Amino acid sequence: MPAQVARSAARRVSPWYISALFPGRKVPTVNRPAPIPTRPDTLAASVQRLRVFGVIAAYMALVAVAWLSGNDLLSAACVVLLISAVMAPRLRRPDARWPWIAWTVLVGAVAVLTVLGHGRTALDLVPLAINLALGALFGFSLTDSHTPLIARAIIAIEGREHLGLPRVAGYARALTAAWTVLFLAQSILFVVVLGWWLPGTAADDPAHGWLVTWLHVGGFLLPALFMLVEYAFRRWYLRHVPHLAPQVFLQRLIRNWPQLLRDASGPAGHGVRDAG
């Protein structure tokens, strides 16, 4: 009886006291908290992502200050920083002669605009340049010898097998075409705004403020809205295939976005592109 009472008490106390009550007995670990695995690579990746987001946020804040203040030098500095950041991967290559020539020409053009008192114009041209570049990138990927950009994204994020599922490859090509139309349409609108509407509108006119706001804010909100609508439509149209959670999708997109710039053309690329 005393032994049974002692064993019953041992079951009620915390596991780390059992070894003190019963020396030599193996301590059960079922109630102990499991050790938290350490993943230095995951931690480093998280820190790197936070650093990238911090740099982007700081740059957007600098652009906002330049936009609100109308300072030509600050506006020109924002454009030069953006050009340098976009071209940095190519500028670091050993054979970077032509990228450096292009960088010099672009920065020189910004400098000329600033000297002429149009540094703010250089900043206003950024949305137009971004939309033209993205429209050309999406559109060029639709040519016969290349893989549509959305198909590259699917391969990079969900694997080539996912692209081979029914209707997925066809939807990827159609969505690439839709993005091309959206960016080129915005480019035409921005040309009209910069070339006709803004020069003919007084700076104190409320319409001037709305046009500039659309140029720098609305032009980026529209693609974001299009992305949300497309996501909902995709979940319905491709409801027969599995879909990643939005958080997982964004994490893989951030991690694998350089693959979008590498064409998956070739025998395998043609077969996948024509499927569905």
C-alpha positions as CSV (number, residue, x, y, z in Angstrom):
1,M,0.0,0.0,0.0
2,P,2.7,2.6,0.8
3,A,4.4,1.8,-2.5
4,Q,1.1,2.3,-4.4
5,V,0.5,5.7,-2.7
6,A,4.0,6.8,-3.6
7,R,3.6,5.8,-7.2
8,S,0.2,7.6,-7.4
9,A,1.9,10.7,-6.0
10,A,4.7,10.5,-8.5
11,R,2.1,10.5,-11.3
12,R,0.6,13.7,-10.0
13,V,3.8,15.7,-9.6
14,S,5.7,17.3,-12.4
15,P,8.1,15.0,-14.3
16,W,11.3,16.8,-13.2
17,Y,10.5,15.8,-9.6
18,I,10.2,12.1,-10.3
19,S,14.0,11.5,-10.4
20,A,14.3,13.1,-7.0
21,L,11.6,10.8,-5.5
22,F,12.7,7.7,-7.2
23,P,16.5,7.8,-7.9
24,G,17.6,5.8,-10.9
25,R,14.2,5.7,-12.5
26,K,14.0,7.0,-16.1
27,V,12.3,10.3,-16.2
28,P,9.3,10.4,-18.6
29,T,9.5,13.2,-21.1
30,V,5.9,13.1,-22.5
31,N,4.9,16.2,-20.5
32,R,8.1,18.2,-21.2
33,P,8.0,20.9,-23.8
34,A,9.5,19.8,-27.1
35,P,12.7,21.7,-28.0
36,I,12.2,24.4,-30.6
37,P,14.3,23.6,-33.7
38,T,16.7,26.2,-34.7
39,R,16.9,27.0,-38.5
40,P,19.7,29.5,-39.0
41,D,19.0,29.5,-42.8
42,T,15.3,30.4,-42.2
43,L,16.3,33.1,-39.7
44,A,18.8,34.5,-42.1
45,A,16.2,34.5,-44.9
46,S,13.7,36.3,-42.7
47,V,16.2,38.9,-41.7
48,Q,17.1,39.4,-45.4
49,R,13.4,39.8,-46.3
50,L,12.9,42.4,-43.5
51,R,15.9,44.2,-44.7
52,V,14.6,44.3,-48.3
53,F,11.2,45.5,-47.1
54,G,12.8,48.1,-45.0
55,V,14.8,49.5,-47.9
56,I,11.7,49.6,-50.1
57,A,9.7,51.4,-47.4
58,A,12.5,53.9,-46.9
59,Y,12.7,54.5,-50.6
60,M,8.9,55.0,-50.9
61,A,9.1,57.5,-48.0
62,L,11.8,59.4,-49.8
63,V,9.7,59.4,-53.0
64,A,6.7,60.7,-51.0
65,V,8.8,63.5,-49.6
66,A,10.1,64.4,-53.0
67,W,6.6,64.3,-54.5
68,L,5.1,66.5,-51.8
69,S,7.9,69.0,-51.6
70,G,8.5,69.3,-55.4
71,N,12.2,69.4,-54.8
72,D,14.0,68.8,-58.1
73,L,17.3,67.5,-56.6
74,L,15.5,65.1,-54.3
75,S,13.2,63.9,-57.2
76,A,16.3,63.3,-59.4
77,A,18.0,61.4,-56.6
78,C,15.0,59.1,-56.3
79,V,15.1,58.3,-60.0
80,V,18.9,57.7,-59.9
81,L,18.5,55.4,-57.0
82,L,15.8,53.4,-58.7
83,I,17.8,53.1,-61.9
84,S,20.8,51.9,-60.0
85,A,18.8,49.4,-58.0
86,V,17.2,47.9,-61.1
87,M,20.4,47.7,-63.0
88,A,22.6,46.6,-60.1
89,P,22.6,42.8,-61.0
90,R,23.9,43.5,-64.5
91,L,26.3,46.2,-63.4
92,R,28.0,43.8,-61.1
93,R,28.9,41.4,-63.9
94,P,32.5,41.2,-65.2
95,D,31.3,42.0,-68.8
96,A,29.1,44.9,-67.8
97,R,30.3,47.4,-70.4
98,W,26.9,47.9,-72.1
99,P,24.9,48.0,-68.8
100,W,27.3,50.7,-67.6
101,I,26.8,52.7,-70.8
102,A,23.0,52.4,-70.4
103,W,23.3,53.5,-66.8
104,T,25.4,56.5,-67.8
105,V,22.9,57.6,-70.5
106,L,19.9,57.3,-68.2
107,V,21.6,59.1,-65.3
108,G,22.9,61.7,-67.7
109,A,19.4,62.3,-69.0
110,V,18.1,62.8,-65.4
111,A,20.9,65.2,-64.8
112,V,20.1,67.3,-67.9
113,L,16.4,67.4,-66.8
114,T,17.4,68.5,-63.4
115,V,19.7,71.3,-64.6
116,L,16.9,72.5,-66.9
117,G,14.6,72.7,-63.8
118,H,12.6,69.6,-64.6
119,G,13.8,67.2,-62.0
120,R,10.2,66.6,-60.9
121,T,9.5,65.6,-64.5
122,A,12.0,62.8,-64.2
123,L,10.2,61.5,-61.2
124,D,6.8,61.8,-63.0
125,L,8.3,59.7,-65.9
126,V,9.0,56.7,-63.6
127,P,5.4,55.3,-63.6
128,L,5.4,55.5,-67.4
129,A,8.8,53.8,-67.6
130,I,7.8,51.0,-65.2
131,N,4.6,50.2,-67.1
132,L,6.3,50.3,-70.5
133,A,9.0,47.9,-69.2
134,L,6.5,45.5,-67.6
135,G,4.3,45.6,-70.7
136,A,7.3,44.8,-72.9
137,L,8.4,42.0,-70.5
138,F,5.0,40.3,-70.4
139,G,4.4,40.9,-74.1
140,F,7.8,39.6,-75.2
141,S,7.3,36.4,-73.3
142,L,4.3,35.6,-75.5
143,T,6.3,35.3,-78.6
144,D,6.7,31.8,-80.1
145,S,10.3,31.2,-78.9
146,H,9.6,32.0,-75.2
147,T,7.6,30.8,-72.2
148,P,4.8,33.2,-71.0
149,L,5.8,35.0,-67.9
150,I,2.9,33.7,-65.8
151,A,3.9,30.1,-66.8
152,R,7.4,30.8,-65.6
153,A,5.9,32.0,-62.3
154,I,3.9,28.8,-62.0
155,I,7.0,26.7,-62.7
156,A,9.1,28.7,-60.1
157,I,6.4,28.7,-57.4
158,E,4.4,25.5,-57.8
159,G,6.6,23.3,-60.1
160,R,6.4,22.3,-63.8
161,E,4.0,19.5,-62.9
162,H,1.4,22.0,-61.8
163,L,1.6,23.8,-65.2
164,G,0.8,20.5,-66.9
165,L,-2.6,20.2,-65.2
166,P,-5.7,20.7,-67.4
167,R,-6.4,24.3,-68.4
168,V,-3.5,25.7,-66.4
169,A,-1.1,26.4,-69.2
170,G,-3.8,28.0,-71.4
171,Y,-4.8,30.2,-68.4
172,A,-1.2,31.2,-67.9
173,R,-0.9,32.4,-71.5
174,A,-4.2,34.3,-71.3
175,L,-3.3,35.9,-68.0
176,T,0.1,37.0,-69.4
177,A,-1.7,38.6,-72.3
178,A,-4.1,40.4,-69.9
179,W,-1.2,41.8,-67.9
180,T,0.4,43.0,-71.2
181,V,-2.8,44.8,-72.2
182,L,-3.1,46.4,-68.7
183,F,0.4,47.7,-68.6
184,L,0.4,49.0,-72.2
185,A,-3.0,50.7,-71.7
186,Q,-1.7,52.4,-68.6
187,S,1.4,53.5,-70.5
188,I,-0.8,55.1,-73.2
189,L,-2.9,56.8,-70.4
190,F,0.3,58.1,-68.7
191,V,1.6,59.5,-72.0
192,V,-1.7,61.4,-72.4
193,V,-1.5,62.7,-68.8
194,L,2.1,63.8,-69.1
195,G,1.9,65.1,-72.6
196,W,-1.4,66.8,-72.7
197,W,-3.5,66.9,-69.5
198,L,-0.8,68.0,-67.0
199,P,0.8,70.8,-69.1
200,G,-2.7,72.2,-69.8
201,T,-3.8,72.2,-66.2
202,A,-2.8,74.9,-63.7
203,A,-0.9,73.8,-60.7
204,D,-3.5,75.1,-58.3
205,D,-6.3,73.4,-60.2
206,P,-7.8,70.4,-58.2
207,A,-7.6,68.4,-61.4
208,H,-3.9,68.8,-61.5
209,G,-3.6,67.2,-58.1
210,W,-5.9,64.3,-59.1
211,L,-3.8,63.6,-62.2
212,V,-0.6,63.6,-60.3
213,T,-2.1,61.3,-57.6
214,W,-3.3,58.9,-60.2
215,L,0.1,58.9,-61.9
216,H,2.0,58.0,-58.8
217,V,-0.6,56.1,-56.7
218,G,-3.5,55.0,-58.8
219,G,-1.2,53.6,-61.4
220,F,0.1,51.1,-58.9
221,L,-3.3,50.5,-57.1
222,L,-4.9,49.4,-60.4
223,P,-2.5,46.4,-60.9
224,A,-3.0,45.5,-57.2
225,L,-6.8,45.5,-57.7
226,F,-6.5,43.5,-60.9
227,M,-4.4,41.0,-59.0
228,L,-7.1,40.5,-56.3
229,V,-9.9,40.1,-58.8
230,E,-7.8,37.7,-60.9
231,Y,-7.0,35.6,-57.8
232,A,-10.7,35.2,-57.0
233,F,-11.5,34.3,-60.6
234,R,-8.6,31.9,-60.8
235,R,-9.8,30.0,-57.6
236,W,-13.2,29.6,-59.4
237,Y,-12.0,28.9,-62.9
238,L,-9.2,26.4,-61.9
239,R,-11.2,25.0,-58.9
240,H,-10.2,21.5,-60.1
241,V,-6.5,22.0,-59.3
242,P,-4.9,22.6,-55.8
243,H,-4.0,26.2,-54.9
244,L,-1.4,27.4,-52.5
245,A,-2.4,29.6,-49.5
246,P,-1.8,33.3,-50.3
247,Q,0.9,33.6,-47.7
248,V,2.8,30.6,-49.0
249,F,2.4,31.9,-52.6
250,L,3.9,35.2,-51.7
251,Q,6.7,33.7,-49.7
252,R,7.7,31.5,-52.7
253,L,7.3,34.3,-55.1
254,I,9.7,36.5,-53.1
255,R,12.1,33.7,-52.8
256,N,12.0,32.5,-56.4
257,W,11.3,35.7,-58.4
258,P,14.7,35.7,-60.2
259,Q,13.5,32.5,-62.0
260,L,10.9,34.6,-63.7
261,L,13.7,36.4,-65.6
262,R,15.1,33.1,-66.9
263,D,13.1,31.7,-69.8
264,A,12.0,28.1,-69.6
265,S,12.0,27.8,-73.4
266,G,13.2,24.6,-75.1
267,P,11.6,21.3,-75.7
268,A,10.1,21.0,-72.3
269,G,9.0,24.6,-72.3
270,H,7.2,24.3,-75.7
271,G,5.4,21.1,-74.5
272,V,4.1,22.8,-71.3
273,R,3.2,26.0,-73.1
274,D,1.0,24.2,-75.6
275,A,-0.7,22.0,-73.0
276,G,-4.2,22.9,-71.7
